Amino acid sequence: MMESLRNFLTGPRLFIVIAACALPFVFLGTSSLGSPLQSSFGSINGENVSQEDFNIATNRTIQKFQSIYGEDFDFNQLDEETQLDQIKQELIVQKVLLSQSRKLGLINSETEKEAKRNIIENPVFQVDGSFDENVYEAQVNAVGYTKESYIDLTTDMLSAELYRSSLIANNFVTDQEVFELAALLEQTVDIDFVKVDFDQLKRQIVNSEEELINYYDNNQILFYSDEKRSVDYFYLTPDDYRELVTIPDNYVEETYANYLLKSEAANEVRFSHIMIDKTNYDSIDEAFNLITELSLKLANGEGFSELAATFSDDIVTKDNGGDLEYFDADVFPSEFADAIVGLEVNGISEIVELEDTFHILKVTEINKTEVMSLDAMKKDIIENLIETESIALMNDDFDMLDEMVASNDPIEVIAGSLSKNLSTAEGITNNALIAMNFDFEIDDVRVKDFIFSPDTNIGSTVVINTDEAIIVMSLKDIVEPALLEYESVKEKVSDNLLLTKASEKQALLSVEIEEAKTQESLDTFISAYDFVSQESFVDVKRYSSLLPREVVSKIFNSSVPQNKSAIS
């Protein structure tokens, strides 16, 4: 039963709560069901079931089916009884989770705070990437919620999701599951088996010279040399350009000044606000008078958090002192950035006016980055410039080299244009590590692809930019595969023939062993060969390390009695 519950709570049922809240409740509904029931449907586990709950359950049920069968799945294709049964099951799970999360105290100030955070971050309630309370209010009102009741709904959903996640995260088991697992772990078998030592069997076999020659003649395809290719090449690295880089006058000082500016901009500033919404008052003057009065109260020493809780129109932050967390230029308006610049911790801004709102900001925390001295940074500044410029100069040459290759210029001419000497990598095979043939490390697949491409002809040239180096190479020579002389591969011929004979002998022995077991002459058969033996193991458990894992698994996956079994 518990396993069934785990399966029901996981799989396609997994979803992100805020995604379900992101509608804002654009309920998918069903054309056949409509709204056949009253606005209240009774209760489940003490939790009232409303029309909104029915809508949410319907939406989630449709999402569940679409996650299984694809987004094109039409829930209305199911008969009405099946639809209602699926929605009912969803309602039961929804309310059971909520009831239990309430009993466990998961609906608290922390989940409410998280719900508010999710609402702020929800793109449905944002304009140009910033939360807009007017949009939020209009959206939730359109589906029958107030701003406060929507926060309550989101809090309930988050707490239920938290409880559901905790159920999935914990591997709870029933007593019956423990007993079944213990029975599997304690199950044992007795194993009798006949073992053929393959390596010793091979050592018993002798190949005659005639057999070796016949095998060589009949399997010549196995004894051809690898195709070998040679290339001419040269390469460039940023180190070739270091001496060409010049340090501009005042470059170090200007770079350090920019570093100081960026360090200051990287400081993390946490701040809070009191917001007065102009639309909540009879006139803009009335709203301005209130924000002015609050500014005077703050100047006279009254607490920012208390004033925010009493007067702020931002319902999402007013209960936590107006906390907006850390300033982010991509989220907050530029007027906020201008207002808090230069403020220290506990510093309070002048009144900030936006199109629909007035704000007073307070800096609550500043995390400053550690600033290094000019002397400590000078060496790195110069080195970074040299590295950057060296790569840039190298890449400039890449464009020139690419044009020369496209013009079919010989590699000798290309190397001469940069006063580079050519090197040759000889005897490159497709089966060996190509880097061994060069005087630099290669980890770019394009090198091997060029050398062994069927489209690469002798004289073909390529230029490859690996970001760390530029490689220019040209195919110089191809040595086709050839049949190797018998004497040079005699050892390989012998090994191949021994393996073939041993495999054939092993197959024959398996048949003979089965016949000996049938005739009850197994002991006599085993004693005739020094590479065949019989062994026995008693009370071998499922996870025993006495035998190879695949052997033990095969035995226990076979049909065996509950206690012990003799297997031969």
ROLOPA-418918 format. One line per field, with one value per residue (C-alpha): residue number from 1; residue in one letter; x, y, z. Coordinates in nm, 2 decimals. Layout:
N
nr: (NUM,...)
rest: (a,...)
xx: (X,...)
yy: (Y,...)
zz: (Z,...)
//
This chain:
568
nr: (1,2,3,4,5,6,7,8,9,10,11,12,13,14,15,16,17,18,19,20,21,22,23,24,25,26,27,28,29,30,31,32,33,34,35,36,37,38,39,40,41,42,43,44,45,46,47,48,49,50,51,52,53,54,55,56,57,58,59,60,61,62,63,64,65,66,67,68,69,70,71,72,73,74,75,76,77,78,79,80,81,82,83,84,85,86,87,88,89,90,91,92,93,94,95,96,97,98,99,100,101,102,103,104,105,106,107,108,109,110,111,112,113,114,115,116,117,118,119,120,121,122,123,124,125,126,127,128,129,130,131,132,133,134,135,136,137,138,139,140,141,142,143,144,145,146,147,148,149,150,151,152,153,154,155,156,157,158,159,160,161,162,163,164,165,166,167,168,169,170,171,172,173,174,175,176,177,178,179,180,181,182,183,184,185,186,187,188,189,190,191,192,193,194,195,196,197,198,199,200,201,202,203,204,205,206,207,208,209,210,211,212,213,214,215,216,217,218,219,220,221,222,223,224,225,226,227,228,229,230,231,232,233,234,235,236,237,238,239,240,241,242,243,244,245,246,247,248,249,250,251,252,253,254,255,256,257,258,259,260,261,262,263,264,265,266,267,268,269,270,271,272,273,274,275,276,277,278,279,280,281,282,283,284,285,286,287,288,289,290,291,292,293,294,295,296,297,298,299,300,301,302,303,304,305,306,307,308,309,310,311,312,313,314,315,316,317,318,319,320,321,322,323,324,325,326,327,328,329,330,331,332,333,334,335,336,337,338,339,340,341,342,343,344,345,346,347,348,349,350,351,352,353,354,355,356,357,358,359,360,361,362,363,364,365,366,367,368,369,370,371,372,373,374,375,376,377,378,379,380,381,382,383,384,385,386,387,388,389,390,391,392,393,394,395,396,397,398,399,400,401,402,403,404,405,406,407,408,409,410,411,412,413,414,415,416,417,418,419,420,421,422,423,424,425,426,427,428,429,430,431,432,433,434,435,436,437,438,439,440,441,442,443,444,445,446,447,448,449,450,451,452,453,454,455,456,457,458,459,460,461,462,463,464,465,466,467,468,469,470,471,472,473,474,475,476,477,478,479,480,481,482,483,484,485,486,487,488,489,490,491,492,493,494,495,496,497,498,499,500,501,502,503,504,505,506,507,508,509,510,511,512,513,514,515,516,517,518,519,520,521,522,523,524,525,526,527,528,529,530,531,532,533,534,535,536,537,538,539,540,541,542,543,544,545,546,547,548,549,550,551,552,553,554,555,556,557,558,559,560,561,562,563,564,565,566,567,568)
rest: (m,m,e,s,l,r,n,f,l,t,g,p,r,l,f,i,v,i,a,a,c,a,l,p,f,v,f,l,g,t,s,s,l,g,s,p,l,q,s,s,f,g,s,i,n,g,e,n,v,s,q,e,d,f,n,i,a,t,n,r,t,i,q,k,f,q,s,i,y,g,e,d,f,d,f,n,q,l,d,e,e,t,q,l,d,q,i,k,q,e,l,i,v,q,k,v,l,l,s,q,s,r,k,l,g,l,i,n,s,e,t,e,k,e,a,k,r,n,i,i,e,n,p,v,f,q,v,d,g,s,f,d,e,n,v,y,e,a,q,v,n,a,v,g,y,t,k,e,s,y,i,d,l,t,t,d,m,l,s,a,e,l,y,r,s,s,l,i,a,n,n,f,v,t,d,q,e,v,f,e,l,a,a,l,l,e,q,t,v,d,i,d,f,v,k,v,d,f,d,q,l,k,r,q,i,v,n,s,e,e,e,l,i,n,y,y,d,n,n,q,i,l,f,y,s,d,e,k,r,s,v,d,y,f,y,l,t,p,d,d,y,r,e,l,v,t,i,p,d,n,y,v,e,e,t,y,a,n,y,l,l,k,s,e,a,a,n,e,v,r,f,s,h,i,m,i,d,k,t,n,y,d,s,i,d,e,a,f,n,l,i,t,e,l,s,l,k,l,a,n,g,e,g,f,s,e,l,a,a,t,f,s,d,d,i,v,t,k,d,n,g,g,d,l,e,y,f,d,a,d,v,f,p,s,e,f,a,d,a,i,v,g,l,e,v,n,g,i,s,e,i,v,e,l,e,d,t,f,h,i,l,k,v,t,e,i,n,k,t,e,v,m,s,l,d,a,m,k,k,d,i,i,e,n,l,i,e,t,e,s,i,a,l,m,n,d,d,f,d,m,l,d,e,m,v,a,s,n,d,p,i,e,v,i,a,g,s,l,s,k,n,l,s,t,a,e,g,i,t,n,n,a,l,i,a,m,n,f,d,f,e,i,d,d,v,r,v,k,d,f,i,f,s,p,d,t,n,i,g,s,t,v,v,i,n,t,d,e,a,i,i,v,m,s,l,k,d,i,v,e,p,a,l,l,e,y,e,s,v,k,e,k,v,s,d,n,l,l,l,t,k,a,s,e,k,q,a,l,l,s,v,e,i,e,e,a,k,t,q,e,s,l,d,t,f,i,s,a,y,d,f,v,s,q,e,s,f,v,d,v,k,r,y,s,s,l,l,p,r,e,v,v,s,k,i,f,n,s,s,v,p,q,n,k,s,a,i,s)
xx: (0.00,0.28,0.46,0.14,0.12,0.49,0.42,0.12,0.30,0.59,0.63,0.41,0.25,0.56,0.52,0.64,0.38,0.44,0.38,0.04,-0.02,0.12,-0.21,-0.33,-0.57,-0.63,-0.84,-0.84,-1.17,-1.37,-1.65,-1.85,-1.83,-1.88,-1.98,-2.23,-2.19,-2.25,-1.99,-1.92,-1.86,-1.82,-1.49,-1.20,-1.00,-1.16,-1.05,-1.33,-1.37,-1.47,-1.54,-1.19,-1.05,-1.25,-1.11,-0.75,-0.79,-0.94,-0.64,-0.39,-0.56,-0.54,-0.18,-0.11,-0.27,-0.08,0.25,0.19,0.02,0.15,0.03,-0.22,-0.41,-0.78,-0.92,-1.27,-1.23,-1.27,-1.62,-1.77,-1.75,-1.38,-1.32,-1.50,-1.33,-0.98,-1.06,-1.20,-0.88,-0.68,-0.90,-0.85,-0.47,-0.47,-0.67,-0.50,-0.17,-0.30,-0.46,-0.14,0.08,-0.15,-0.13,0.25,0.27,0.40,0.17,0.36,0.53,0.82,0.59,0.39,0.71,0.81,0.47,0.51,0.85,0.71,0.44,0.69,0.91,0.61,0.64,0.25,0.26,0.55,0.59,0.92,1.07,0.96,0.67,0.37,0.11,-0.16,-0.12,-0.12,-0.44,-0.62,-0.52,-0.63,-0.94,-1.04,-1.06,-1.24,-0.95,-0.83,-0.46,-0.46,-0.66,-0.44,-0.14,-0.32,-0.39,-0.03,0.09,-0.14,-0.01,0.35,0.30,0.12,0.41,0.66,0.48,0.45,0.83,0.92,0.71,0.90,1.24,1.20,1.22,0.96,0.88,0.62,0.70,0.59,0.84,1.12,1.03,1.02,1.36,1.51,1.39,1.55,1.88,1.88,1.79,2.08,2.16,2.40,2.60,2.78,2.95,3.21,3.48,3.68,4.01,4.02,4.38,4.50,4.29,4.48,4.81,4.72,4.68,4.97,4.97,5.16,5.35,5.12,4.81,4.96,5.04,4.69,4.53,4.75,4.66,4.29,4.26,4.50,4.26,4.36,4.73,4.74,4.94,4.76,4.74,5.01,5.00,5.25,5.19,5.40,5.29,5.37,5.18,5.14,5.07,5.02,5.37,5.49,5.34,5.42,5.72,5.50,5.27,5.33,5.19,5.02,5.11,4.89,4.73,4.80,4.66,4.35,4.28,4.32,4.08,3.82,3.88,3.80,3.47,3.37,3.46,3.23,2.95,3.00,2.91,2.59,2.34,2.03,1.75,1.39,1.12,0.79,0.56,0.26,0.04,-0.10,-0.41,-0.51,-0.57,-0.81,-0.53,-0.16,-0.12,-0.28,-0.04,0.26,0.16,0.16,0.50,0.63,0.49,0.65,0.98,0.96,0.87,1.18,1.40,1.26,1.38,1.07,1.13,1.14,1.00,0.71,0.61,0.64,0.41,0.15,0.16,0.32,0.09,0.32,0.14,0.42,0.69,0.52,0.51,0.89,0.99,0.96,1.26,1.34,1.65,1.96,1.95,1.96,1.98,1.79,1.49,1.46,1.41,1.71,1.55,1.62,1.98,2.02,1.85,2.07,2.40,2.64,2.41,2.57,2.40,2.08,2.09,1.75,1.69,1.50,1.14,1.16,0.87,0.77,0.48,0.23,0.40,0.62,0.90,1.14,1.44,1.66,1.99,2.00,2.32,2.63,2.86,3.18,3.42,3.79,3.99,4.36,4.63,4.78,5.12,4.95,4.77,5.02,5.19,4.85,4.72,5.03,5.02,4.65,4.70,4.99,4.79,4.48,4.67,4.88,4.57,4.43,4.74,4.74,4.38,4.46,4.71,4.45,4.23,4.53,4.63,4.27,4.27,4.60,4.47,4.15,4.37,4.55,4.88,5.14,5.22,5.58,5.47,5.23,5.50,5.74,5.50,5.54,5.90,5.81,5.99,5.80,5.80,5.70,5.49,5.54,5.38,5.05,4.79,4.43,4.45,4.72,4.74,4.80,4.95,5.26,5.35,5.37,5.59,5.29,4.98,4.67,4.32,4.13,3.93,3.96,4.33,4.25,3.94,4.16,4.44,4.22,3.93,3.86,3.84,4.20,4.44,4.81,4.89,4.56,4.61,4.40,4.43,4.28,4.22,4.20,4.18,4.51,4.70,4.67,4.78,4.85,4.91,4.93,4.90,5.24,5.22,4.99,5.13,4.85,4.79,4.98,4.98,5.25,5.50,5.41,5.73,5.66,5.31,5.37,5.31,4.98,4.87,4.94,4.75,4.45,4.45,4.49,4.19,3.98,4.07,4.01,3.67,3.57,3.70,3.51,3.19,3.25,3.33,3.00,2.82,3.03,2.97,2.59,2.62,2.84,2.59,2.31,2.52,2.63,2.99,3.08,3.36,3.53,3.50,3.65,3.94,4.04,4.13,4.36,4.19,3.84,3.74,3.44,3.37,3.09,2.97,2.72,2.47,2.57,2.38,2.24,2.52,2.80,3.15,3.27,3.17,3.15,2.85,2.70,2.71,2.54,2.28,2.19,2.15,1.92,1.72,1.65,1.36,1.49,1.32,1.28,1.55,1.83,1.89,2.15,2.26,2.50)
yy: (0.00,0.24,0.16,0.24,0.57,0.65,0.56,0.78,1.08,1.06,1.02,1.24,1.40,1.60,1.97,2.31,2.47,2.82,2.69,2.58,2.93,3.10,3.09,3.32,3.03,2.99,2.68,2.44,2.30,2.04,2.11,1.81,1.87,2.24,2.34,2.07,2.10,2.36,2.62,2.39,2.02,1.93,1.85,1.60,1.53,1.84,2.06,2.24,2.17,2.47,2.54,2.68,2.35,2.17,2.39,2.34,1.97,1.97,2.17,1.94,1.63,1.75,1.85,1.50,1.33,1.56,1.49,1.12,1.12,1.45,1.81,1.73,1.49,1.59,1.52,1.56,1.23,1.04,0.96,1.19,0.92,0.87,1.24,1.29,0.99,1.12,1.47,1.32,1.13,1.45,1.64,1.37,1.38,1.77,1.79,1.51,1.67,2.01,1.86,1.68,1.98,2.20,1.95,1.94,2.32,2.36,2.65,2.93,3.26,3.11,2.94,3.26,3.45,3.20,3.23,3.61,3.57,3.33,3.58,3.86,3.64,3.51,3.65,3.66,3.95,4.14,4.43,4.46,4.21,4.39,4.29,4.52,4.52,4.67,4.38,4.13,4.27,4.28,3.93,3.77,3.98,3.85,3.50,3.58,3.64,3.93,4.00,3.86,3.55,3.47,3.48,3.24,3.00,3.01,2.94,2.64,2.50,2.55,2.38,2.08,2.06,2.07,1.78,1.58,1.63,1.51,1.19,1.12,1.20,0.95,0.59,0.47,0.10,-0.12,-0.42,-0.65,-0.49,-0.53,-0.90,-0.96,-0.79,-0.98,-1.31,-1.22,-1.13,-1.44,-1.68,-1.93,-2.20,-2.49,-2.48,-2.77,-2.69,-2.82,-2.57,-2.57,-2.37,-2.20,-2.08,-2.43,-2.58,-2.36,-2.47,-2.83,-2.76,-2.78,-2.63,-2.79,-2.59,-2.71,-2.60,-2.26,-2.21,-2.33,-2.09,-1.80,-1.88,-1.91,-1.59,-1.35,-1.06,-1.08,-1.02,-0.71,-0.40,-0.08,0.19,0.45,0.82,1.10,1.48,1.79,2.05,2.35,2.51,2.85,2.92,3.25,3.23,3.30,3.65,3.76,3.97,4.15,4.29,4.64,4.79,5.13,5.43,5.45,5.12,4.97,5.27,5.29,4.92,4.95,5.24,5.03,4.75,4.98,5.09,4.73,4.63,4.91,4.80,4.44,4.53,4.36,4.60,4.48,4.73,4.77,5.01,5.18,5.21,5.44,5.35,5.67,5.48,5.40,5.77,6.04,6.25,6.24,6.52,6.31,6.02,6.26,6.42,6.07,5.97,6.31,6.26,5.91,6.06,6.31,6.03,5.84,6.15,6.18,5.82,5.61,5.25,5.18,4.82,4.94,5.22,4.98,4.73,5.00,5.22,5.04,4.95,4.66,4.37,4.13,4.30,4.51,4.22,4.17,4.53,4.61,4.38,4.37,4.16,4.24,4.51,4.39,4.64,4.40,4.38,4.72,5.06,5.29,5.55,5.30,5.27,5.64,5.68,5.42,5.52,5.64,5.53,5.34,5.07,5.20,5.50,5.62,5.77,6.08,6.02,5.83,5.89,5.64,5.66,5.51,5.50,5.68,5.50,5.56,5.32,5.20,5.02,4.73,4.54,4.60,4.32,4.48,4.30,4.30,4.54,4.46,4.73,4.85,4.69,4.36,4.37,4.52,4.20,4.03,4.33,4.32,3.94,3.94,4.20,4.00,3.68,3.85,4.03,3.73,3.53,3.82,3.84,3.46,3.47,3.75,3.52,3.24,3.45,3.50,3.13,3.03,3.24,3.09,2.73,2.82,2.95,2.61,2.76,2.48,2.43,2.53,2.87,2.91,2.83,3.06,3.35,3.33,3.22,2.88,2.56,2.25,1.92,1.58,1.32,0.98,0.64,0.76,0.49,0.51,0.26,0.44,0.75,1.02,1.26,1.03,1.13,1.51,1.73,1.89,1.75,1.70,1.66,1.79,1.53,1.74,1.65,1.28,1.34,1.53,1.28,0.98,1.13,0.96,1.31,1.40,1.36,1.39,1.76,1.85,2.12,2.23,2.50,2.42,2.67,2.49,2.83,2.72,2.68,2.70,2.38,2.38,2.04,1.88,1.51,1.40,1.03,0.72,0.37,0.12,-0.19,-0.49,-0.86,-0.92,-1.20,-1.52,-1.52,-1.17,-1.26,-1.63,-1.56,-1.38,-1.67,-1.92,-1.72,-1.69,-2.06,-2.16,-1.94,-2.10,-2.45,-2.39,-2.24,-2.54,-2.78,-2.60,-2.63,-3.01,-3.05,-2.89,-3.15,-3.43,-3.31,-3.32,-3.67,-3.78,-3.64,-3.84,-4.16,-4.08,-4.10,-3.74,-3.82,-4.05,-3.78,-3.51,-3.72,-3.77,-3.40,-3.19,-2.87,-2.98,-2.97,-2.99,-2.75,-2.71,-2.41,-2.44,-2.17,-1.92,-1.59,-1.36,-1.10,-1.34,-1.25,-1.61,-1.64,-1.39,-1.15,-1.26,-1.63,-1.57,-1.34,-1.60,-1.87,-1.67,-1.54,-1.90,-2.09,-2.22,-2.34,-2.09,-2.25,-2.44,-2.59,-2.81,-2.66,-2.84)
zz: (0.00,0.10,-0.23,-0.42,-0.25,-0.33,-0.69,-0.70,-0.55,-0.79,-1.16,-1.38,-1.07,-1.01,-1.08,-0.96,-0.74,-0.87,-1.22,-1.12,-0.96,-1.27,-1.45,-1.28,-1.28,-1.65,-1.58,-1.87,-1.76,-1.96,-2.20,-2.09,-1.72,-1.70,-1.34,-1.25,-0.88,-0.62,-0.50,-0.20,-0.21,0.15,0.31,0.29,0.60,0.75,0.46,0.28,-0.09,-0.29,-0.66,-0.69,-0.55,-0.81,-1.08,-0.96,-0.94,-1.30,-1.42,-1.25,-1.38,-1.74,-1.69,-1.55,-1.86,-2.10,-1.93,-2.00,-2.34,-2.48,-2.50,-2.77,-2.55,-2.52,-2.17,-2.31,-2.51,-2.18,-2.07,-1.80,-1.53,-1.59,-1.59,-1.26,-1.10,-1.20,-1.07,-0.74,-0.69,-0.74,-0.49,-0.23,-0.27,-0.27,0.05,0.23,0.17,0.28,0.59,0.70,0.63,0.84,1.13,1.10,1.12,0.77,0.71,0.89,0.84,0.65,0.39,0.36,0.30,0.04,-0.12,-0.14,-0.30,-0.56,-0.65,-0.69,-0.92,-1.12,-1.48,-1.50,-1.25,-1.40,-1.64,-1.82,-1.58,-1.26,-1.03,-1.08,-0.80,-1.02,-1.27,-0.97,-0.83,-1.16,-1.24,-0.91,-0.89,-1.24,-1.10,-0.78,-0.54,-0.34,-0.31,0.04,-0.03,-0.33,-0.09,0.14,-0.16,-0.27,0.09,0.12,-0.21,-0.11,0.23,0.06,-0.19,0.10,0.27,-0.06,-0.12,0.22,0.16,-0.16,-0.01,0.27,0.19,0.44,0.43,0.59,0.81,0.53,0.29,0.55,0.60,0.22,0.18,0.47,0.32,-0.01,0.15,0.37,0.09,0.03,-0.22,-0.24,-0.56,-0.73,-1.06,-1.31,-1.40,-1.72,-1.69,-2.03,-2.00,-1.90,-2.18,-2.43,-2.29,-2.36,-2.73,-2.97,-3.32,-3.59,-3.85,-4.12,-3.92,-3.87,-4.24,-4.34,-4.08,-4.21,-4.58,-4.50,-4.29,-4.46,-4.39,-4.03,-4.10,-4.30,-4.19,-4.09,-4.35,-4.26,-4.35,-4.32,-4.29,-4.31,-4.05,-3.84,-3.56,-3.39,-3.02,-2.84,-2.71,-3.06,-3.03,-2.68,-2.79,-3.04,-2.77,-2.65,-2.32,-2.39,-2.17,-1.86,-1.94,-1.60,-1.41,-1.62,-1.59,-1.21,-1.20,-1.39,-1.15,-0.86,-1.02,-1.09,-0.73,-0.60,-0.84,-0.72,-0.36,-0.26,-0.11,0.07,0.12,0.22,0.12,0.22,-0.07,-0.11,-0.41,-0.57,-0.69,-0.33,-0.25,-0.37,-0.52,-0.58,-0.33,-0.06,-0.13,-0.14,0.19,0.35,0.22,0.33,0.68,0.69,0.59,0.88,1.12,1.01,1.05,1.41,1.49,1.44,1.33,0.96,0.99,1.21,0.97,0.68,0.85,0.92,0.61,0.32,0.03,-0.07,0.08,-0.02,0.19,0.45,0.71,0.69,0.73,0.36,0.28,-0.10,-0.05,-0.26,-0.52,-0.88,-1.16,-1.39,-1.15,-0.98,-1.15,-1.21,-0.97,-0.69,-0.79,-0.79,-0.45,-0.26,-0.41,-0.14,0.15,0.43,0.64,0.80,0.56,0.44,0.10,-0.01,-0.14,-0.47,-0.72,-0.98,-1.22,-0.99,-0.65,-0.39,-0.21,0.08,0.08,0.36,0.32,0.56,0.47,0.25,0.15,0.02,-0.21,-0.10,-0.31,-0.40,-0.42,-0.75,-0.67,-0.60,-0.93,-1.17,-1.27,-1.34,-1.54,-1.77,-1.80,-1.88,-2.16,-2.31,-2.31,-2.46,-2.73,-2.81,-2.88,-3.09,-3.30,-3.35,-3.46,-3.70,-3.87,-3.87,-4.11,-4.34,-4.32,-4.40,-4.71,-4.83,-4.77,-4.96,-5.25,-5.26,-5.17,-5.09,-4.73,-4.79,-4.92,-4.62,-4.37,-4.54,-4.51,-4.13,-4.13,-3.98,-4.04,-4.15,-3.95,-4.06,-3.87,-4.03,-4.00,-3.85,-3.81,-3.74,-3.46,-3.26,-3.05,-3.31,-3.07,-3.04,-3.39,-3.33,-3.11,-2.94,-2.77,-2.98,-2.84,-3.13,-3.33,-3.65,-3.68,-3.71,-3.92,-4.18,-4.19,-4.25,-4.43,-4.77,-4.92,-4.81,-5.10,-5.11,-5.10,-4.93,-4.67,-4.37,-4.10,-3.76,-3.48,-3.14,-2.95,-2.78,-3.10,-3.48,-3.67,-4.04,-4.20,-4.54,-4.63,-4.76,-4.82,-4.79,-4.74,-4.83,-4.61,-4.72,-4.62,-4.36,-4.41,-4.23,-4.02,-3.88,-3.76,-3.67,-3.30,-3.37,-3.60,-3.33,-3.06,-3.29,-3.38,-3.01,-2.92,-3.20,-3.10,-2.73,-2.79,-3.01,-2.74,-2.47,-2.66,-2.71,-2.34,-2.24,-2.44,-2.29,-1.94,-1.98,-2.12,-1.83,-1.58,-1.75,-1.74,-1.38,-1.48,-1.41,-1.16,-1.42,-1.68,-1.46,-1.35,-1.72,-1.76,-1.55,-1.67,-1.55,-1.19,-0.97,-0.68,-0.43,-0.22,0.07,0.18,-0.08,-0.03,-0.30,-0.26,-0.20,-0.34,-0.36,-0.72,-1.01,-0.98,-1.31,-1.20,-0.86,-1.02,-1.29,-1.02,-0.80,-1.09,-1.19,-1.04,-0.70,-0.38,-0.10,0.12,-0.05,-0.39,-0.53,-0.86,-1.09)
//
